[in-house]
Amino acid sequence: MCILLWEPDQTIDPGCYNDGADYPGDGGFGHPTEGLGPLHVTGGDVLTVSGSAQCMTPLEYINEESVIGKNRLWWNPNTSDGRDE
């Protein structure tokens, strides 16, 4: 269920959805330009590695982003915490 792609908040940064390789929070918890956007009023869509899509609320996204260690947003198999090396 690891998340590959999400709909970022284009109201904060209209250019944030420039490709499919952005980072959750772009460098740290709470960075507003690449987090989940409110495109669908209650949240945004996320695409998982399994190919499924689901709607996630901003609170669910922030909670997932703040977890230390591997989770649905940070899952690099080559690191202990899931983040970039």
C-alpha positions, -999 to +999 in steps of 0.1 A: +000+000+000+030+023-004+021+056-020+037+065-053+018+096-063-005+121-047-023+153-057-004+182-042-018+215-030-018+236-061-034+266-042-001+271-024+023+264-053+007+261-088+040+245-101+042+218-075+027+191-097+055+193-123+063+156-124+058+123-105+090+125-085+083+150-057+088+142-021+063+141+008+069+174+025+099+182+002+126+182+028+108+180+061+076+176+080+053+206+075+067+219+042+035+230+024+044+229-013+042+192-020+019+178+006-016+165-001-039+191-016-077+196-010-086+191-047-116+170-037-128+192-008-122+165+019-088+154+007-069+142-024-063+111-043-032+089-038-019+062-061-003+032-045+024+008-057-003-019-060-020+002-086-050+011-064-062+046-059-077+060-027-088+092-012-068+105+018-076+134+041-049+160+048-048+149+084-042+113+074-014+125+051+002+147+078+000+118+103+017+094+078+044+120+070+052+125+106+058+088+114+095+082+120+106+051+101+092+034+070+056+040+062+033+045+032+050+077+022+086+069+031+096+033+021+130+032+005+141-004+010+178+005+012+175+027+043+165+020+079+141+049+081+126+047+045+141+081+035+167+089+010+202+078+017 
